[in-house]
Amino acid sequence: MVDILSFDADDIEHYADILTATVTAIAVANNGLEAGAAALDPIAGQIWMGKLTATSRPGAASDEPRPRVRDENLRARVFVRDRFRCTHCGGRAVPRSILVAIHDLFPSAIPYDAHYTRGLVHPVFWALAPEADHVYPHAYGGENALENLTTLHAACNTRKSDGLVENPPKTAAIQPTDAWDGLASFYPVLIAAGAAGAAEVRQKYHREWSRRYTTLMARGRCADEGGDGDGD
């Protein structure tokens, strides 16, 4: 294992590039998993040992992500709308479920813990996994509504202030022409390659999330092309 104490914007993009190469190799190579493991090798075995400090509480550090919006369909809509980009730093994001699918295929290379606990999880979960965060904080009466939610990396969400954020910056990187899809288009490939193994609960988890993203992205393309999008 390689201890990782911190990461920056360049590391986030590096992680996204490596995972893109990994899932692409799985999709196109005859020996998909072997080729995927080779592509994943530059970051294989890393383990998160750092601390993330919330800016509103000097000196306070967290080993767990902030509480997440629990409506899975709503969270997925937020990520698709924001083109799988963190609206705080502009970096690419990969949904947690897809990162879990990669872990399922390469468990020792990409260790996973549901609570993102130090010493148990690969830093890609902190660096890339998105969360749907309230623009107007829930504590101040902010609604769990699409218009009041934005996409933030787990790390960006933990680091940012807990205080009122009236106009969070939207990055120029989030454009309708941006082809980044959070690797969602490769999700069926990961499932077919054996993500989740024989665990029926995990298989159901992956199938539901894959179907969710496929449906939402299809609706988005339809709307972009002037079709019968439902306005989500």
C-alpha positions in Angstrom: 0.0 0.0 0.0 1.1 3.6 -0.7 0.0 6.2 1.9 -1.5 9.3 0.3 -1.8 12.4 2.6 -3.1 15.0 0.1 -4.1 15.6 -3.5 -4.6 18.6 -5.7 -6.4 19.5 -8.9 -3.7 17.9 -11.0 -4.1 14.7 -9.0 -7.9 14.7 -9.5 -7.4 14.9 -13.3 -4.7 12.2 -13.2 -7.0 9.9 -11.3 -9.8 10.6 -13.9 -7.4 9.9 -16.8 -6.2 6.6 -15.2 -9.7 5.4 -14.6 -10.7 6.3 -18.1 -7.8 4.3 -19.5 -8.7 1.4 -17.2 -12.4 1.1 -18.2 -11.5 1.7 -21.9 -9.0 -1.2 -21.7 -11.7 -3.4 -20.2 -14.1 -2.5 -22.9 -11.8 -3.0 -26.0 -9.1 -5.6 -25.0 -9.6 -9.3 -25.5 -8.1 -9.8 -22.0 -10.1 -7.0 -20.6 -9.4 -7.4 -16.9 -5.7 -8.0 -17.4 -5.4 -4.9 -19.6 -7.5 -2.9 -17.1 -5.3 -3.9 -14.2 -2.2 -2.8 -16.2 -3.8 0.6 -17.0 -4.8 1.0 -13.3 -1.3 0.1 -12.1 0.0 3.7 -11.6 -2.5 4.3 -8.8 -3.0 0.8 -7.6 -2.7 0.2 -3.9 -2.9 3.8 -2.8 -4.6 4.3 0.6 -6.0 7.6 2.0 -4.2 8.6 5.2 -4.8 12.4 5.0 -7.1 14.8 6.9 -9.7 17.1 5.4 -10.4 20.3 7.3 -13.7 22.2 7.0 -13.1 25.8 6.4 -15.8 27.0 8.8 -14.3 25.1 11.7 -10.6 25.9 11.9 -8.6 22.9 13.1 -11.6 20.5 12.8 -10.9 17.5 10.6 -13.2 14.9 9.2 -12.7 11.3 8.2 -16.2 11.0 6.8 -18.1 12.7 4.0 -20.8 15.2 4.9 -24.4 13.8 5.1 -25.7 13.0 1.6 -29.0 13.7 0.0 -30.7 10.3 0.2 -33.0 10.5 -2.8 -30.9 8.5 -5.3 -32.9 9.6 -8.4 -32.5 13.3 -7.4 -28.7 12.9 -6.8 -28.3 11.3 -10.2 -30.2 14.1 -11.8 -27.9 16.7 -10.2 -24.8 14.9 -11.4 -26.1 14.5 -14.9 -27.3 18.1 -15.1 -23.8 19.3 -13.9 -22.1 17.1 -16.5 -20.3 15.1 -13.8 -18.2 18.1 -12.8 -17.6 19.5 -9.4 -19.0 23.0 -9.4 -16.5 24.2 -6.8 -13.2 23.2 -8.4 -14.3 22.3 -11.9 -12.7 18.9 -11.7 -14.1 15.7 -13.3 -16.2 13.5 -11.1 -17.0 9.8 -11.2 -20.1 8.6 -9.3 -19.4 6.6 -6.2 -21.3 3.5 -7.6 -19.0 3.4 -10.6 -15.9 3.7 -8.4 -17.4 0.8 -6.4 -17.8 -1.2 -9.6 -14.1 -0.7 -10.3 -13.3 -1.7 -6.8 -15.3 -4.8 -7.2 -13.1 -5.8 -10.2 -9.8 -4.8 -8.5 -10.4 -4.9 -4.8 -6.8 -4.8 -3.7 -5.8 -2.1 -6.2 -8.8 0.2 -5.3 -9.7 -0.4 -1.6 -13.1 0.8 -0.6 -14.8 1.6 2.7 -18.4 2.9 2.8 -17.4 5.6 5.3 -14.3 6.7 3.4 -12.3 6.0 6.5 -8.6 6.8 6.7 -6.5 3.8 6.2 -9.2 1.8 4.5 -10.1 3.6 1.3 -8.4 4.6 -1.9 -8.1 8.4 -2.3 -10.1 8.3 -5.6 -13.3 8.1 -3.5 -12.5 11.5 -1.8 -11.0 13.0 -5.0 -13.6 12.0 -7.6 -16.8 10.8 -6.0 -19.5 13.5 -6.2 -22.1 14.5 -3.7 -25.3 16.5 -4.2 -24.8 19.5 -1.8 -27.4 22.2 -0.9 -26.7 25.6 -2.4 -28.9 27.2 0.3 -28.1 25.0 3.3 -30.7 22.5 4.6 -30.0 23.8 8.1 -31.4 27.2 7.0 -34.4 25.8 5.4 -33.0 24.9 2.0 -35.0 22.4 0.1 -34.1 19.0 -1.3 -34.9 20.3 -4.8 -32.9 20.1 -8.0 -32.6 23.9 -8.2 -31.1 24.0 -4.7 -28.5 21.2 -5.2 -25.1 21.3 -6.8 -22.4 18.7 -7.5 -19.3 18.8 -5.3 -16.5 16.3 -4.9 -16.6 14.6 -1.5 -13.4 16.4 -0.6 -14.6 19.8 -1.8 -17.9 19.3 0.1 -16.0 18.5 3.3 -13.5 21.4 2.9 -16.0 24.1 2.1 -17.7 26.3 4.7 -20.8 25.0 6.5 -22.1 28.6 6.3 -24.6 30.1 3.9 -23.5 29.9 0.3 -25.7 32.2 -1.7 -24.1 32.0 -5.2 -21.6 29.2 -5.5 -19.4 29.6 -8.6 -20.3 27.6 -11.7 -17.2 26.7 -13.5 -16.7 27.4 -17.2 -15.8 23.7 -17.6 -19.4 22.7 -17.4 -20.6 23.2 -20.9 -23.3 21.4 -23.0 -20.5 20.3 -25.4 -18.4 18.7 -22.7 -18.2 15.0 -23.5 -17.3 13.8 -20.0 -20.0 11.5 -18.6 -18.4 10.3 -15.4 -17.6 7.0 -17.0 -21.3 6.2 -16.9 -21.3 5.0 -20.5 -18.8 2.3 -19.4 -21.0 1.1 -16.4 -22.6 -1.8 -18.3 -19.1 -2.9 -19.4 -18.0 -3.0 -15.8 -21.1 -5.0 -14.8 -20.6 -7.5 -17.6 -16.9 -7.9 -16.6 -18.0 -9.1 -13.2 -18.4 -6.1 -11.0 -20.1 -7.3 -7.8 -19.3 -11.0 -8.5 -22.0 -13.3 -7.2 -23.4 -10.9 -4.6 -27.1 -10.4 -5.6 -27.4 -7.3 -3.5 -24.4 -5.6 -5.1 -25.5 -6.7 -8.6 -28.9 -5.1 -8.0 -27.1 -1.9 -6.7 -25.1 -1.7 -9.9 -28.0 -2.5 -12.3 -30.2 0.1 -10.7 -27.5 2.9 -10.8 -26.5 2.0 -14.4 -30.2 2.1 -15.5 -30.6 5.4 -13.7 -27.7 7.1 -15.5 -28.5 5.6 -18.9 -32.1 6.9 -18.7 -31.2 10.4 -17.5 -28.4 10.8 -20.0 -30.7 9.7 -22.8 -33.3 12.3 -21.7 -30.6 14.9 -21.6 -29.4 14.1 -25.2 -33.0 14.2 -26.3 -33.5 17.7 -24.8 -30.2 19.0 -26.2 -31.4 17.8 -29.7 -34.8 19.5 -29.3 -36.6 16.3 -28.6 -39.2 15.4 -26.0 -37.1 15.9 -22.9 -39.0 16.2 -19.7 -37.1 19.3 -18.4 -35.2 17.4 -15.7 
